[in-house]
Amino acid sequence: GAGVSQSPSNKVTEKGKDVELRCDPISGHTALYWYRQSLGQGLEFLIYFQGNSAPDKSGLPSDRFSAERTGGSVSTLTIQRTQQEDSAVYLCASSPTGLDTGELFFGEGSRLTVL
Amino acid sequence: LAKTTQPISMDSYEGQEVNITCSHNNIATNDYITWYQQFPSQGPRFIIQGYKTKVTNEVASLFIPADRKSSTLSLPRVSLSDTAVYYCLVGDRGSQGNLIFGKGTKLSVKP
């Protein structure tokens, strides 16, 4: 498809387990973002990748959270030793360089439930 | 990044014009104002962006006064399908980085 693709769409896990969430950005988009949205809340910035630059990790809530972006394309968000408060929808967005508006194109998110 | 303030919720009826105002008192010279729309179970979607005065597209209009300390998103003749959360963002388009979305305004359109 032409849009941002995220997988899995839903993930239920037990407290203490590790989870990996995947994001396939739109082809050619150099910028990639991860946000977290808890129920009824706004979007919380997690991490931002831009080309080959060092990522902006300022939004990661703890050292249990990490993210990679391999080959400037696919990104994986990893949450280690999950806690119940990690339950949320994790949204990925991408944006091309040179687009005047800086518009972000979002995926439909990965809903994480930690039991 | 400039902080924005917008109403938590608004109610409207089909066919009415809806105006959602966002305050951004600390907007910087290079900052643009961007609005996104989010439907339940979906990611946000770009609606409109402006720097000053008025911008109009097929979906909405954006009014920005001369001091740029606020902006108003105007949705003409809303329908039930316009029920969504609307986010106002302020930032430099050249360094989008950690865009702050906030909680947005939940618009409920009733028949």
Chai-1 contact restraints between the chains, C-beta under 6 A:
chainA,res_idxA,chainB,res_idxB,connection_type,confidence,min_distance_angstrom,max_distance_angstrom,comment,restraint_id
A,G42,B,F101,contact,1.0,0.0,6.0,A-B,restraint_1
A,G42,B,G102,contact,1.0,0.0,6.0,A-B,restraint_2
A,G42,B,K103,contact,1.0,0.0,6.0,A-B,restraint_3
A,G42,B,G104,contact,1.0,0.0,6.0,A-B,restraint_4
A,L43,B,F101,contact,1.0,0.0,6.0,A-B,restraint_5
A,F45,B,N98,contact,1.0,0.0,6.0,A-B,restraint_6
A,Y48,B,G97,contact,1.0,0.0,6.0,A-B,restraint_7
A,D56,B,G97,contact,1.0,0.0,6.0,A-B,restraint_8
A,G59,B,N98,contact,1.0,0.0,6.0,A-B,restraint_9
A,L91,B,G43,contact,1.0,0.0,6.0,A-B,restraint_10
A,T101,B,Q49,contact,1.0,0.0,6.0,A-B,restraint_11
A,G102,B,R93,contact,1.0,0.0,6.0,A-B,restraint_12
A,G102,B,Q96,contact,1.0,0.0,6.0,A-B,restraint_13
A,E103,B,F46,contact,1.0,0.0,6.0,A-B,restraint_14
A,F106,B,G43,contact,1.0,0.0,6.0,A-B,restraint_15
A,F106,B,P44,contact,1.0,0.0,6.0,A-B,restraint_16
A,G107,B,G43,contact,1.0,0.0,6.0,A-B,restraint_17
A,E108,B,Q42,contact,1.0,0.0,6.0,A-B,restraint_18
A,E108,B,G43,contact,1.0,0.0,6.0,A-B,restraint_19
A,G109,B,G43,contact,1.0,0.0,6.0,A-B,restraint_20
